[in-house]
Amino acid sequence: MSSSSLRGSSAVSRPNDKRRIAAHYDVITAYYRSFWGEHLHHGYWIRGNESKEEAQEQLVEHLAGLANMEEGARVLDIGCGIGASSLYVARKHHVRPTGITISPAQVEMARKAAAEAKVDAEFLLMDAEAMDFAQPFDVLWSIESISHYYDRKKFFSLAAQFLKPGGVFAFTDWFKRPGLSPAQTRKHIAPIERGMLCKLETMDDYESYLAASGFTIEHRRDLTPQCAKTWDVGLSLIADKGLWALAAKLGMGFPTYLNAFRFLRAGFRSGNFVYGLFVARKPILREPVKH
């Protein structure tokens, strides 16, 4: 991570402080994968009786289907984690993914997974808010990462620079319901932000950022009903007392992270936490017809 991405000491009080996020994922990703699986994100339940793993893949497939990726497309997976969704779309949709994350441990795990799967994918240590590439991509892709970023409006403007005209930006993220009172925010949102190292905005906020960056929104969907079961499953996964003992030993806010699972389930049930999806396209600017 570059020094410019850390913003100095002013970021210390942020729930989404990048130093903490990078250190957190460096320490816990291996443990997280051991009980959550290769896909470190929500599941998308269609029938309701799918396994956690099936539901997680269904989320990736749902987003990929709406993005309508073409074979051979260059895809940038922003906030790639350990690379599972990159490898999935590479195998299923025959695209060429590049993934970026601020966690060195995740980069190493993603590269190892790609080598074992014999998938042509590149994984880089890079801050999404300071990304730099020589060529733009056909598709930008992100699953549950953008809520970690400091300045979402600036991020979407930067992202547009690395997307080809006519390309799509497909992503899911965590949101809060608009119009929450201070009491509702304290009860339902603040514990999630502290535990999950994020800062939640509304889907309307993201829509305004996308529009300001020149994107045309093709799909905006609230997937909360289909994804809520994730945290019923999550609470069952962390019922093991040994995991809590390990969390206390690891420190790094890991117990606060695990405790946030119940706040996420409560947020879903109250309707104050929202799981949302966007697919937006960068328009093709055509030269005016000369007469």
VENTA-V19001 format. One record per residue. N is the residue number from 0. PHI is phi in radians with two decimals (999 if undefined). Layout:
n=N phi=PHI
n=N phi=PHI
This chain:
n=0 phi=999
n=1 phi=-1.30
n=2 phi=-1.12
n=3 phi=-1.18
n=4 phi=-1.37
n=5 phi=-1.56
n=6 phi=1.09
n=7 phi=1.27
n=8 phi=-1.23
n=9 phi=-1.13
n=10 phi=-1.50
n=11 phi=-1.02
n=12 phi=-1.43
n=13 phi=-1.27
n=14 phi=-1.16
n=15 phi=-1.83
n=16 phi=-1.08
n=17 phi=-1.20
n=18 phi=-1.06
n=19 phi=-1.16
n=20 phi=-1.09
n=21 phi=-1.08
n=22 phi=-1.15
n=23 phi=-1.01
n=24 phi=-1.27
n=25 phi=-1.06
n=26 phi=-1.42
n=27 phi=-1.76
n=28 phi=-0.99
n=29 phi=-1.08
n=30 phi=-1.20
n=31 phi=-1.04
n=32 phi=-1.11
n=33 phi=-1.13
n=34 phi=-1.98
n=35 phi=-1.83
n=36 phi=1.81
n=37 phi=-1.19
n=38 phi=-1.61
n=39 phi=-1.61
n=40 phi=-2.71
n=41 phi=-1.08
n=42 phi=-1.74
n=43 phi=-2.17
n=44 phi=-1.61
n=45 phi=-1.74
n=46 phi=-1.49
n=47 phi=1.87
n=48 phi=-1.93
n=49 phi=-1.20
n=50 phi=-1.23
n=51 phi=-1.00
n=52 phi=-1.13
n=53 phi=-1.08
n=54 phi=-1.13
n=55 phi=-1.13
n=56 phi=-1.18
n=57 phi=-1.13
n=58 phi=-1.12
n=59 phi=-1.06
n=60 phi=-1.16
n=61 phi=-1.09
n=62 phi=-1.17
n=63 phi=-1.12
n=64 phi=-1.12
n=65 phi=-1.20
n=66 phi=-1.26
n=67 phi=0.95
n=68 phi=-1.13
n=69 phi=-1.62
n=70 phi=-1.01
n=71 phi=1.52
n=72 phi=-1.11
n=73 phi=-1.52
n=74 phi=-2.04
n=75 phi=-1.81
n=76 phi=-1.61
n=77 phi=-1.58
n=78 phi=1.35
n=79 phi=-1.34
n=80 phi=1.06
n=81 phi=-1.68
n=82 phi=1.51
n=83 phi=-1.10
n=84 phi=-1.26
n=85 phi=-1.04
n=86 phi=-1.18
n=87 phi=-1.09
n=88 phi=-1.22
n=89 phi=-1.13
n=90 phi=-1.30
n=91 phi=-1.46
n=92 phi=-2.03
n=93 phi=1.00
n=94 phi=-1.88
n=95 phi=-1.99
n=96 phi=-1.57
n=97 phi=-2.17
n=98 phi=-1.98
n=99 phi=-2.25
n=100 phi=-2.69
n=101 phi=-1.62
n=102 phi=-1.77
n=103 phi=-1.01
n=104 phi=-1.12
n=105 phi=-1.18
n=106 phi=-1.02
n=107 phi=-1.07
n=108 phi=-1.19
n=109 phi=-1.16
n=110 phi=-1.10
n=111 phi=-1.13
n=112 phi=-1.11
n=113 phi=-1.12
n=114 phi=-1.14
n=115 phi=-1.16
n=116 phi=-1.47
n=117 phi=0.97
n=118 phi=-1.91
n=119 phi=-1.41
n=120 phi=-2.49
n=121 phi=-1.97
n=122 phi=-2.24
n=123 phi=-2.22
n=124 phi=-1.47
n=125 phi=-2.76
n=126 phi=-1.42
n=127 phi=-1.08
n=128 phi=-1.57
n=129 phi=-2.43
n=130 phi=-1.24
n=131 phi=-2.64
n=132 phi=-2.37
n=133 phi=-1.30
n=134 phi=-2.30
n=135 phi=-1.32
n=136 phi=-1.87
n=137 phi=-1.39
n=138 phi=-2.43
n=139 phi=-1.82
n=140 phi=-2.48
n=141 phi=-2.71
n=142 phi=-2.10
n=143 phi=0.99
n=144 phi=-2.18
n=145 phi=-1.12
n=146 phi=-1.17
n=147 phi=-1.43
n=148 phi=-1.46
n=149 phi=-1.29
n=150 phi=-2.19
n=151 phi=-1.12
n=152 phi=-1.07
n=153 phi=-1.16
n=154 phi=-1.06
n=155 phi=-1.12
n=156 phi=-1.12
n=157 phi=-1.16
n=158 phi=-1.03
n=159 phi=-1.05
n=160 phi=-1.19
n=161 phi=-1.87
n=162 phi=-2.13
n=163 phi=-1.16
n=164 phi=-0.96
n=165 phi=1.56
n=166 phi=-1.38
n=167 phi=-2.05
n=168 phi=-2.03
n=169 phi=-1.97
n=170 phi=-2.72
n=171 phi=-2.08
n=172 phi=-2.79
n=173 phi=-1.69
n=174 phi=-2.43
n=175 phi=-1.95
n=176 phi=-1.20
n=177 phi=-1.19
n=178 phi=1.36
n=179 phi=-1.22
n=180 phi=-1.33
n=181 phi=-0.98
n=182 phi=-1.16
n=183 phi=-1.14
n=184 phi=-1.12
n=185 phi=-1.09
n=186 phi=-1.35
n=187 phi=-1.87
n=188 phi=-1.82
n=189 phi=-0.98
n=190 phi=-1.14
n=191 phi=-1.18
n=192 phi=-1.07
n=193 phi=-1.15
n=194 phi=-1.29
n=195 phi=-1.81
n=196 phi=0.96
n=197 phi=-2.39
n=198 phi=-2.35
n=199 phi=-1.60
n=200 phi=-2.09
n=201 phi=-1.72
n=202 phi=-1.12
n=203 phi=-1.10
n=204 phi=-1.03
n=205 phi=-1.10
n=206 phi=-1.06
n=207 phi=-1.18
n=208 phi=-1.17
n=209 phi=-1.09
n=210 phi=-1.10
n=211 phi=-1.13
n=212 phi=-1.62
n=213 phi=1.60
n=214 phi=-1.37
n=215 phi=-1.86
n=216 phi=-1.42
n=217 phi=-1.74
n=218 phi=-2.44
n=219 phi=-2.36
n=220 phi=-2.36
n=221 phi=-1.60
n=222 phi=-1.75
n=223 phi=-0.92
n=224 phi=-1.07
n=225 phi=-1.41
n=226 phi=-1.89
n=227 phi=-1.07
n=228 phi=-1.11
n=229 phi=-0.88
n=230 phi=-1.55
n=231 phi=-1.16
n=232 phi=-1.12
n=233 phi=-1.02
n=234 phi=-1.15
n=235 phi=-1.18
n=236 phi=-1.22
n=237 phi=-1.73
n=238 phi=-1.24
n=239 phi=-1.15
n=240 phi=-1.09
n=241 phi=-1.09
n=242 phi=-1.17
n=243 phi=-1.20
n=244 phi=-1.11
n=245 phi=-1.13
n=246 phi=-1.05
n=247 phi=-1.12
n=248 phi=-1.21
n=249 phi=-1.23
n=250 phi=1.16
n=251 phi=0.98
n=252 phi=1.33
n=253 phi=-1.08
n=254 phi=-1.06
n=255 phi=-1.12
n=256 phi=-1.08
n=257 phi=-1.11
n=258 phi=-1.13
n=259 phi=-1.19
n=260 phi=-1.00
n=261 phi=-1.24
n=262 phi=-1.24
n=263 phi=-1.14
n=264 phi=-1.11
n=265 phi=-1.13
n=266 phi=-1.10
n=267 phi=-1.05
n=268 phi=-1.15
n=269 phi=-1.40
n=270 phi=1.47
n=271 phi=-1.51
n=272 phi=-1.80
n=273 phi=-2.24
n=274 phi=-1.88
n=275 phi=-2.19
n=276 phi=-2.29
n=277 phi=-2.31
n=278 phi=-2.25
n=279 phi=-2.21
n=280 phi=-2.03
n=281 phi=-1.53
n=282 phi=-1.11
n=283 phi=-1.58
n=284 phi=-1.48
n=285 phi=-1.76
n=286 phi=-1.19
n=287 phi=-1.10
n=288 phi=-1.24
n=289 phi=-1.63
n=290 phi=-1.84
